[in-house]
Amino acid sequence: MKILILLRILWTAGAQRIAINEYKTLKELGHEVKIVFLRNSKTKGYEELLKGVDYTVIRNGSGLLTPFFFLATKLFAPDRGSESVVDLDLIRMVPKIVKKEGADYLICHDQWAGLGCYYAKRELGIPYSVFIHEKLSNYNIPILGKLANNLEKDALYNADKVLAVTEKVANSVKEKYSLNVEVNYPGMELLDCEPLSRRENIILSVSFWDSGRKPELYLNIAERFEKYKLVLAGNWRISSLKQDIINEIKRRGLTDRVFLRDNLKESELAELYRKSKFFLRFGFGEYGLATGVIEALGHCLPVIINDQLGTAYMVRENNIGKVLSNIDADEIKAFVENMKENEYTELQSNIREVILKYSWESHVKKLLP
């Protein structure tokens, strides 16, 4: 079967990483597969992951209508930068792309990519699944909000399958549209498992940073740790926010404790996971995975997260880290500094068991008809 995996943007976010792994697994299962990114971005970091992957980018840079789409996108998501634009002109081109590629089936990452797949199904009869990564909201903006709700409904109601990355995301879809939604965690694999004694005093956080993920709160944690370094890894949706954080680090006198690492190669990021002692990630109204949590588990790295993240249930139920009801720096400090080698080993043993529950093969089979 010829399968296209469709994403709106090529940048270093969780959906793109998941899609690349789906591609590789589907190829191993004997399918003909290609990834289509509707638009490129200035963000770098997935060059190593994309080696050997058959993919195409439809447009580099802006189009004639981009300024209009940018203004519309900002109405719905004021904290997002210009790279986050929803390009409706590219979405409308999806049937033409699908016909050219001769696809038999489409896997669409997010509902707006799914809208393009809906157009392809309506015009060409090509079936598709939609994989939702974040909670759905009601768009209450006058006129445009009603249009957005109707387009989203078309994309989801006409899909052959609707899947969600966590239970919380699935519930948000069910609540809004009363649809049957299947939870489909990404596959996991154990890459390495260094014991506590071989790791460095590093607390690692990885994200695609924007103001909604409140990077300034992590500085409050760093202030409580004298013997640990905090590394905020990952790219930034808005470059001015990164500069604001750099300025705040200097103002607080944390230049010897807090380090920003962006535009990392995959091998460099893997090394950070391997040598860190804990993974830290907060979410605020973020029902998705926080892909860094899944990556951390692949390196046997215990996680510290708050209960708003979609992975909170998995972490708590399997005892693979700490889930915070409130972001309390003292609670985090006590958990980290009181950790014994045998307790850390137990957490790593639990992580191994979780990884055994999930595979990329089982993940991709849920996406297929």
C-alpha positions, 0 to 999 in steps of 0.5 A: 500500500502506498501511504502518505504521512502528512504534516503541516510544518517541518520543525523539531516538534513531537509530531514530526519525530513520531511521523519519522518513526511511523515512516520507518516502521511502515517501511519495515512492514512492507509498505511504500511510504513518503512523508509530506511536509506542507511547509519548511521552517527555519528550525534545524535539528532533525537532519540526522533523523531524516537521513534515509527518509523519503520526504518532500517539502511543498513550500519553503518560506512564505506565500502570497497569503501568508500575512493574512493567515498569520493574522488569523492564526494569531487570533486563535493562538496569540502566543505563537510566532510566525512559524506557526501559521496555518497555511490554508492555501497549502492545505487546499493543495493536498488533493493535488499532492495526493493524486501526484503521489498516487497514494492509497492511504493518508495519515494526517498529523493534527486536524488541520493536516486532516482538513487537507486529507478530507479534501482529498477524500472528497475529491479522490476517495482516498481514506485517511486517519487523523492523529491528534496531538493536543486537546481540542478547544472551542473557537469562540472568535466571532465569524472565524471561530464558527468557520474553524469549528466547521472545518475541524468538524469536517476533517474529523467526522469524515476520517476513517479513524481518529486517534489521540496521543493521550487519554486527556487529548482523546477525551477532549475530542470526545467531549467536543464531537462525541466521536469514537477516539482511540488512544495511541501512545507512540512506540518506545524503545530502550536506547541505553540505561546508565545507573545513577552513579554514572550520571552527572548532576544535570536536570534536563528539560526538552521542549519546543519552547514558547511562552505558554510553556513558561520557561521562566518557571524552570529558573525558580527550580534552578535557584534551589539547586547548588550542585545541579545544572539545569539544561533547557534543550530544544528550539524556540518558536519565538527568538525574542523569548529565548533572549528574554530568558537569557537576560533573566538568567543573567539577572538572577546570577544563574549563568553557572547553573542554567544552560540553553541548548538549541539546534542540537543534532540528534546525537547531541540530544541523545548524549544529554539524555544519557548523562542527565539524572532527571528529566523535568517538564511542566505543561499548562493546559497541555494534554499531549505527551510532551515528547521529551518525556517519551524520549527520556524513558528511552534513556531510562531517565526518571521524569518529574512532571506536573499533572496537567501533562497528558503523560501524568497518568502513565508516570504515576501508575507505573511509578517511573518518576514524580507527578506534581499536583503543584509546581513546588521547587522544594518538593522537586529538590527533596525528590532529587537530592534524597534519591538513593541508588536502589530507589533509582534502580527501581524506577529504571526497572519500572521504565523498562516494563513500560517500554515493553508495553509499547512498540512502533509496530503496534502504534502504526497498525492502529493508524491503518484501515 
